[in-house]
């Protein structure tokens, strides 16, 4: 994808809850479409019992509190868009599986009333969320449950954490064999979604440190996926899009584990 601002044609700026949506820059209309699904953001501590990017919101109150519905809807739009790009280039993908995983992948979080930051999340955290998903979704229909479990485990198949039950680990191995492209693409798009959120934080909310910090953490991961799953590198993580985020990452001098005062000091003074 080599999106540009020329992708966007509109007579007047778009606003959500009084905030002007950034034009997307190198992300182009892809960002605008992603952002338009983020219309239910929390404006106060009481709007949602929990929200994403909590460490960042605590450090920078000007950031929009992103609710779980915001994330799921916009992420589904991103998955649909990018999977469609690859399909148009002749890549065989089960787009229904990808979209269903996007719909279900964070379902346990509102029930656990938490969102663990990517920098802090551990394999036991994943296991707790998996067990919560089982409690929420398992019913008397074994065929339906087997299908839903596969949908959920797609996001974890490349990790296949050792703490998971043996049967779940076997199912994740089966997913790798049956859906190799999907098992690369889904985590890649999760990382890209983080970068879109960081773009919003920097270009709509003025938190200039956010995009460099998040990009410094995730650009190397996206590069590794692009090397393993060539279609992603050729048709999505390429050209202007990758260069933009890589340049942001290169500008960062702090600690990528979170928005602490120490890393902000390092960024501003070195």
Beta strands, then each sheet from edge to edge (+ up, - down):
strand 1: 15-16
strand 2: 19-20
sheet 1: 1+ 2-
end
